[in-house]
Amino acid sequence: MSAERAREYRVDDLEAALKLSIRHIHGDRAQIVEGVIDLVSPSWDHESVADIIREQLGPKARELGLRMGSGDIDLPGSNNWYIPDIAVVPRELVKGAKALLPDQTLLVVEVTSESNGDTDRVVKRRRYAEYGAPLYLLVDRQERSCTLFSQPGALGYTMAVGPLPFGASVELPEPFGLALRTDEF
């Protein structure tokens, strides 16, 4: 056994160190959910649902000068750094941005997977509301339903439409003003 002492490291800002470290992981993308690093590697079935939503939102997003993507979302003051399945944001915010804040989004969409469905249903729903994301669409593949949450507050969203079964349309309010079809999910 070596008499060498373990090297000690001092980190003054744990949140910054954690968020910096995941941005340097090689391979899969990573997010942080309540301080736990979570590698993001969605299945084709999962991605197909997100793509169907992107196809429907695309014309309206272009008309309004918006961008859609799965870029990083930072939740400052917490050990959370999310990669949403889709975030719709104003075009002027994306150029040069490493991460955006939930209150800079117009819509966040999370599509559940068997491995992390409860994260999307409970943790992310609460945190997106706490950080001011105005609309949160939960596409629950296990429950085969969609729920649109709105009116965010410190204790969560105060308005929910759903759960609506797959096949029903989800009415997205302005600025979208469109009925999202879910029959292909």
C-alpha positions, 0 to 999 in steps of 0.5 A: 500500500502506498504511503502517498496521500490522496490529492485533495481538490478545493472547489469554490463553486460546485454548481459551476464545476459540475456544469462545466464538467458535463460540457466536456464529456466525450460521446453522448450528451449529458444533462444534470437532474438534481445533481445527478449526471444523466447521459442522454441517448434517445431511441429512434421511437423517442426521436420520431415523436419529437420529429413529428412535433417539430414538423408541425411547429416548423411553419409557425416557428419560421413565421414568428422568427423562432428557433427549435432545438435541443440546446442546453437549458441552465437553471442557475442556482441549482444543480440542474442543466437540462437538454429538452427534447425540444425548446422553442426560443426567439431567434435572436437568443440563439446566436453564440448562446451556450445555454439558455434559461427556461424563462427565455423559452416559449415552449419546452417539450419533453418526451418520456422514456421508460428509463426517465419518465418520472424525471419528465413528469415530476422533476422537470415539470416542477423545475421548468415552472420554478424557472419560468418556462411559460409552456411545458408540453409533456408527451408521455409515451408510457401513459400514451397521453399529452399534457400541456402545462402553463402559468408557471410559478414557484410551486409549479404550473397552475394550469394543465390541459390533459392528460389528453390521450394520443389521437386527441389534438393539443391546442397550443395557445398564442403565439403558436395558435395551432392544434398539435396532432398526436395521432402518429405518436 
